[in-house]
Amino acid sequence: MIDELELLKKDWKKKEAELPQLSQTEINKMIGGKSRSIVKWILIISILEFTLPQLLYFIPGIKNGWDFYNQIGIKEILVSQSVLMYLVALFFMYLFYKRYKDISVLDNT
């Protein structure tokens, strides 16, 4: 078993010259860039998730859904839930935007 390990070490040393040498700064840039990209996509998806359902109200031919909810007596509950949902969604979008900017600032330094 030790002989096999020694063989692997020797093989690794031979191939080490062919591998690209990266500094700590380059590795940090790659990690920061990936983090920034992930946060950027989460921010974009959250904005789309927030705005796309709102665009449905502009499609011609869709009746006002609030009339149905008013008839069965749950319009007030749905309005309060919708307000809460939008507040939470806006809060998370703010947090993602803030993180995106923080990563952007750290990446430049």
C-alpha positions in Angstrom: 0.0 0.0 0.0 2.8 2.4 0.8 4.5 1.6 -2.4 1.4 2.5 -4.3 1.2 5.8 -2.5 4.8 6.5 -3.3 4.1 5.8 -7.0 1.2 8.1 -7.0 3.3 10.9 -5.4 6.0 10.4 -8.1 3.4 10.5 -10.8 1.9 13.6 -9.3 5.3 15.3 -9.2 5.9 14.5 -12.9 2.5 16.0 -13.9 2.8 19.0 -11.6 4.9 20.9 -14.1 2.1 20.6 -16.7 -0.5 22.0 -14.4 -1.2 25.7 -14.3 0.2 27.5 -11.3 -2.3 29.8 -9.6 -1.7 32.4 -7.0 -3.9 32.9 -3.9 -5.1 36.2 -5.5 -6.2 34.4 -8.7 -8.0 31.7 -6.7 -9.8 34.3 -4.6 -10.9 36.1 -7.8 -12.4 32.9 -9.2 -14.2 32.1 -6.0 -15.5 35.7 -5.7 -16.6 35.8 -9.3 -18.5 32.6 -8.9 -20.2 33.8 -5.7 -21.1 37.1 -7.4 -22.5 35.3 -10.4 -24.7 33.0 -8.3 -26.1 36.0 -6.3 -26.6 37.9 -9.5 -28.7 35.1 -10.9 -30.7 34.7 -7.7 -31.4 38.4 -7.8 -32.6 38.2 -11.4 -34.8 35.2 -10.8 -36.3 36.9 -7.7 -37.1 40.0 -9.7 -38.7 37.9 -12.5 -40.6 35.9 -10.0 -42.0 39.1 -8.5 -42.8 40.9 -11.8 -44.1 38.1 -14.1 -47.3 37.3 -12.2 -48.1 41.1 -12.2 -47.9 41.1 -16.0 -50.8 38.6 -16.1 -53.2 41.4 -15.1 -52.4 43.2 -18.4 -53.5 40.3 -20.6 -56.8 41.2 -22.3 -59.7 38.8 -21.6 -58.8 37.8 -18.1 -61.7 38.6 -15.7 -61.1 40.3 -12.4 -60.4 37.4 -10.0 -61.1 39.6 -7.0 -64.9 39.5 -7.8 -65.0 35.7 -7.2 -63.0 36.0 -3.9 -65.3 38.8 -2.8 -68.4 36.6 -3.4 -67.1 33.8 -1.2 -65.9 36.3 1.5 -62.1 35.8 1.5 -61.0 38.9 -0.4 -59.8 40.7 2.8 -57.7 37.7 3.8 -56.1 37.4 0.3 -55.4 41.1 0.2 -53.5 41.0 3.5 -51.7 37.8 2.5 -50.7 39.5 -0.8 -49.4 42.6 0.9 -47.3 40.4 3.3 -46.0 38.3 0.4 -44.9 41.4 -1.5 -43.2 42.9 1.5 -41.3 39.6 2.1 -40.4 39.4 -1.6 -39.2 43.0 -1.7 -37.1 42.4 1.5 -35.4 39.4 0.0 -34.7 41.2 -3.3 -33.1 44.0 -1.2 -31.0 41.5 0.7 -29.8 39.8 -2.6 -29.0 43.2 -4.1 -27.1 44.2 -1.0 -25.1 40.9 -1.1 -24.5 41.3 -4.8 -23.0 44.8 -4.2 -21.0 43.6 -1.2 -19.4 40.8 -3.3 -18.8 43.3 -6.1 -17.0 45.7 -3.7 -14.9 42.9 -2.1 -14.0 41.5 -5.5 -12.5 44.8 -6.7 -10.3 45.2 -3.5 
